[in-house]
Amino acid sequence: MSDVAVVGFAQTPSVRRTTGTTNGVEMLVPIFQEVLGGLGLSTPDIGFWCSGSSDYLAGRAFSFVSAVDAIGAFPPITESHVEMDAAWALYEAWVKIRTGEVDTALVYGFGKSSAGHLRRVLALQLDPYLVTPLWPDSVGLAGIQARLGIESGLWSERAMAEVVARSRSDARANPLAQLSGEVDVEDLLAQPYLADPLRAHDCAPITDGAATIVLASGDRARELCERPAWITGIDHRVDSPSLGGRDLTTSPSTVAAGKAAGADGVSVAELHAPFSHQEILLRQALGLGDEVGVNPSGGTLCGNPMFAAGLARIGEAARRVLDGEAERVLGHATSGPLLQQNLVCVMEGRD
């Protein structure tokens, strides 16, 4: 099977609200042009297209089909879709290339979170018989998880605030981030609770946005890119959908995916953590020490486009290899309530 590498990455600015439609076309056209133009490619050069989005977030049936308008009606394309974060679309595209069916693939994800009441919409991910009818708030559920971790001594409110302060500071170097700037930990701790022990800054902002990645195999990757980010390991696992059936202070699926993907020895990790305490939880699950730079882009606490943020974490990690800033990196994505499903992708540069 051929080796597969990330050769291109582009994303839209993370913004609180856009005026475009919920099918993502207005967001996707510019980043398709950016990533393909940067590689000297056009639509016919892509062997496989795969997207990640959500019809229930868009509030319309088959919004992913409408999104194909951003690609164009001609020439005909081979296309697929996952109803979850586009990081899982990347996994499907990776399999497509590994099996030798194509040598290039373009993956994209999009979400217009501002279109509805996001915290209510996310309740649709829960058990449809016993939990969803109660309409539990997604932030409230995360507050339960954060409280369990605090009571177990795994993290503290101060540690959570320090994650936020570092993320906002790092995001100053990311012109596409929604939130950035220096903030004082004491000022953060003085803010009122949103869902005890979570404060507003502990929660990822409601964000519209999209991201895209181009994958290529072996020699084709070397033709397109001076320093491809080779995928050396990728795996995804799932925990029980029953919130009472698993320990919410850890993430067995992340532990298993990290081991299968070979998460050791990375210098940079981009973690898809929509809440501040979840970054701490994921660091513990993946065994990332203080020497590992976590979310140098600012992470999802500084911009969280639904169904594109996980793909963006892989793209941001890959960018460090593409630019020669790191040798071995990790991108992580999550989907479902309270880190239910987790994907880990390890990439490295080669001389």
C-alpha positions in Angstrom: 0.0 0.0 0.0 1.2 3.5 -0.9 2.3 6.0 1.7 -0.1 9.0 2.1 0.8 12.6 3.0 -0.9 15.9 3.6 0.3 18.2 0.8 -2.0 21.2 1.2 -4.3 22.9 3.8 -6.5 25.9 3.8 -9.2 27.2 6.1 -11.6 30.2 6.3 -11.4 32.8 9.0 -13.3 31.6 12.2 -16.1 34.1 12.6 -19.2 34.5 14.9 -21.6 34.8 12.0 -21.7 34.7 8.2 -24.3 35.9 5.8 -23.9 32.9 3.5 -26.2 29.9 3.1 -25.9 26.8 5.3 -24.7 24.6 2.5 -21.2 26.1 2.8 -20.7 27.0 -0.9 -19.7 30.6 -0.2 -17.1 29.5 2.4 -15.8 26.6 0.3 -15.1 28.2 -3.1 -12.3 30.5 -1.8 -10.4 27.8 0.1 -10.7 25.4 -2.8 -9.1 28.0 -5.0 -6.4 28.6 -2.4 -5.4 25.1 -1.8 -5.6 23.9 -5.4 -3.9 27.0 -6.7 -1.1 26.6 -4.2 -0.4 23.1 -5.5 -0.9 23.9 -9.2 -3.9 21.7 -9.4 -7.4 22.0 -10.8 -10.6 20.0 -10.2 -9.9 17.3 -12.8 -6.6 16.5 -11.0 -8.4 15.3 -7.8 -9.2 11.6 -7.8 -11.6 11.6 -4.8 -13.6 14.2 -2.9 -14.9 13.6 0.6 -16.7 16.0 3.0 -17.9 16.2 6.6 -20.9 18.3 7.7 -24.3 17.9 9.3 -27.7 18.2 7.9 -29.3 18.7 11.3 -26.9 21.6 11.9 -27.7 23.1 8.5 -31.4 22.6 9.1 -31.9 21.3 5.6 -31.8 17.9 3.9 -28.8 16.9 1.8 -26.9 20.1 2.4 -23.7 18.2 1.6 -25.1 17.6 -1.9 -25.7 21.3 -2.4 -22.1 21.9 -1.2 -20.8 20.1 -4.3 -21.8 23.2 -6.2 -18.5 24.6 -4.9 -16.7 22.0 -6.9 -18.6 22.4 -10.1 -20.9 20.3 -12.2 -18.3 19.3 -14.8 -16.2 17.3 -15.1 -18.0 14.5 -13.1 -16.3 13.7 -9.8 -16.1 10.7 -7.3 -17.5 12.0 -4.1 -18.5 10.8 -0.6 -19.6 12.3 2.7 -19.6 11.6 6.4 -22.2 13.0 8.8 -19.6 14.1 11.4 -16.4 16.1 11.6 -14.4 16.1 8.4 -11.5 14.4 10.1 -13.4 11.2 9.5 -13.8 12.2 5.9 -10.0 12.4 5.8 -9.8 8.9 7.2 -12.1 7.6 4.4 -9.9 9.4 1.8 -6.8 8.0 3.4 -8.2 4.5 3.0 -9.2 5.3 -0.7 -5.6 6.2 -1.5 -4.0 3.4 0.5 -6.1 0.8 -1.5 -4.6 2.3 -4.7 -7.9 3.5 -6.2 -6.7 7.1 -6.5 -3.5 9.0 -5.9 -5.0 12.3 -4.8 -8.0 13.3 -2.6 -9.5 16.6 -1.4 -11.2 16.6 2.0 -13.4 19.4 3.3 -15.7 20.2 6.2 -18.0 23.1 6.9 -20.5 24.3 9.4 -22.6 27.4 10.0 -23.1 27.1 13.8 -24.8 30.6 13.9 -27.8 29.3 12.0 -29.7 27.9 15.0 -29.5 27.3 18.7 -26.2 25.3 18.8 -26.5 24.1 22.4 -29.9 22.7 21.7 -29.0 21.2 18.3 -26.1 19.3 19.9 -28.6 17.5 22.1 -29.6 15.6 19.0 -26.4 13.6 19.3 -27.6 12.0 22.6 -29.6 8.8 23.3 -32.8 9.5 21.4 -35.0 7.5 23.8 -33.7 8.4 27.3 -31.6 11.6 27.0 -32.5 13.8 24.0 -36.2 14.2 25.2 -34.8 15.9 28.3 -32.9 18.4 26.0 -29.8 18.6 28.2 -27.6 21.6 27.3 -24.2 20.7 25.8 -22.5 23.2 28.0 -24.3 21.9 31.1 -23.1 18.3 30.3 -19.5 19.6 29.9 -19.9 21.3 33.2 -20.7 17.9 34.8 -17.6 16.5 33.2 -15.5 19.4 34.4 -16.8 19.1 38.0 -16.1 15.4 38.1 -12.5 16.1 37.1 -12.1 18.8 39.7 -13.5 16.6 42.4 -11.2 13.7 41.4 -8.2 16.0 41.6 -7.3 15.7 37.9 -7.5 19.5 37.2 -8.6 22.7 38.8 -10.4 25.9 37.8 -7.0 27.6 37.8 -5.5 25.0 35.4 -8.5 25.5 33.1 -8.0 29.3 33.1 -4.3 28.8 32.3 -5.3 26.7 29.3 -7.5 29.6 28.1 -4.9 32.3 28.7 -2.2 30.3 26.8 -4.6 29.5 23.9 -5.6 33.2 23.5 -1.9 34.3 23.6 -0.9 31.7 21.0 -3.8 32.7 18.8 -2.2 36.1 18.3 0.0 34.5 15.6 -3.0 33.0 13.8 -4.8 35.7 11.7 -7.8 33.4 11.2 -8.6 32.9 14.9 -11.8 34.2 16.2 -10.5 35.1 19.7 -6.9 36.1 20.6 -4.9 38.4 22.8 -3.3 38.5 26.2 -5.6 37.7 29.2 -4.8 37.5 32.9 -5.6 34.3 34.7 -6.9 36.1 37.7 -9.3 38.2 35.6 -10.6 34.9 34.0 -11.2 33.4 37.4 -13.1 36.5 38.5 -15.7 36.0 35.7 -19.1 34.6 36.5 -20.0 31.0 35.9 -21.9 29.9 32.8 -22.4 26.3 33.9 -20.5 25.8 37.2 -17.5 25.3 37.1 -17.4 26.5 33.4 -17.2 30.1 32.6 -17.8 31.5 29.1 -14.1 31.6 28.2 -13.9 27.8 29.1 -16.3 27.1 26.2 -15.4 27.2 22.5 -17.2 30.1 20.8 -20.0 29.6 18.3 -18.2 29.8 15.0 -18.9 29.6 11.3 -16.1 28.3 9.1 -14.7 25.6 6.8 -11.4 23.8 6.2 -9.9 21.7 3.5 -6.9 19.3 3.1 -5.4 17.7 0.0 -3.9 14.2 0.4 -1.6 12.5 -2.1 0.2 9.2 -2.4 3.9 8.4 -2.6 5.6 10.0 -5.7 2.6 12.2 -6.4 3.0 13.8 -3.0 6.7 14.5 -3.6 5.8 16.1 -7.0 3.3 18.4 -5.4 5.0 19.4 -2.2 8.6 20.0 -1.2 8.1 18.6 2.3 4.9 16.5 2.6 3.5 15.7 6.0 3.5 11.9 5.8 0.8 10.1 7.8 2.6 7.5 9.8 -0.4 6.4 11.9 -4.1 7.1 12.0 -6.8 5.5 14.0 -10.2 6.3 15.5 -12.2 4.7 18.3 -15.5 5.2 20.0 -16.7 5.0 23.6 -20.2 4.2 24.9 -22.9 6.7 23.9 -24.4 6.2 27.4 -23.0 9.0 29.5 -23.6 6.9 32.6 -21.8 3.9 31.1 -18.3 5.4 30.9 -15.9 7.3 33.1 -16.2 10.9 32.0 -12.9 11.9 33.6 -10.9 10.0 31.0 -11.2 9.0 27.4 -10.5 5.3 26.7 -11.1 5.8 23.0 -8.4 8.5 22.8 -6.0 6.3 24.7 -6.6 3.4 22.3 -6.4 5.6 19.2 -3.2 7.3 20.4 -1.5 3.9 21.0 -2.6 2.5 17.6 -1.5 5.7 15.8 1.9 5.9 17.6 1.4 9.2 19.4 4.7 9.0 21.3 7.6 11.3 20.3 5.6 14.2 18.8 6.8 17.8 19.4 3.5 19.5 18.5 -0.1 18.4 19.1 -3.3 20.0 17.9 -6.1 18.8 20.1 -9.8 19.2 19.3 -10.9 20.3 22.8 -14.1 22.4 22.8 -13.8 23.0 26.5 -10.8 24.0 28.5 -10.8 21.0 30.8 -10.9 18.7 27.8 -7.5 19.8 26.7 -6.1 18.7 30.0 -8.0 15.4 29.8 -6.7 14.7 26.3 -3.2 15.5 27.2 -3.4 13.0 30.0 -5.0 10.4 27.7 -2.3 10.8 25.1 0.6 11.0 27.5 1.7 14.4 26.2 4.4 15.9 28.5 5.3 19.6 29.0 7.8 19.4 26.2 5.0 19.0 23.6 3.6 22.2 22.2 -0.2 21.9 22.5 -2.5 23.9 20.2 0.0 26.6 19.0 -2.7 27.8 16.7 -4.9 28.7 19.6 -7.1 25.6 19.2 -10.8 25.4 19.3 -11.1 27.7 22.3 -10.3 30.5 19.8 -12.5 29.3 17.0 -14.7 26.2 16.7 -16.3 25.8 13.3 -18.5 22.7 13.8 -17.7 19.7 11.6 -14.5 21.4 10.3 -12.6 22.1 13.6 -11.2 18.5 13.9 -10.0 18.5 10.3 -8.4 22.0 11.0 -6.5 20.5 13.9 -4.9 17.9 11.5 -4.2 20.7 9.0 -2.7 23.0 11.6 -0.4 20.1 12.8 0.5 19.2 9.2 1.3 22.9 8.5 4.2 22.7 11.1 5.7 19.9 9.0 5.0 21.5 5.7 6.7 24.7 6.8 9.7 22.8 8.3 8.9 23.9 11.9 8.5 20.3 13.3 9.5 16.8 12.4 6.7 14.8 14.1 3.3 16.1 15.0 -0.2 14.9 16.1 -3.6 16.0 15.1 -6.7 15.0 17.1 -10.4 15.3 16.3 -13.5 14.4 18.4 -17.1 14.0 17.6 -20.2 13.3 19.7 -20.9 14.3 23.3 -18.1 14.7 25.8 -15.3 13.2 23.7 -17.3 10.1 22.8 -15.5 9.5 19.4 -11.8 10.3 18.9 -9.4 10.2 16.0 -5.6 10.5 16.2 -3.4 11.3 13.2 0.4 11.3 13.5 2.4 12.9 10.7 6.1 13.4 10.1 8.6 15.0 7.7 11.2 13.0 5.8 14.4 14.1 4.2 
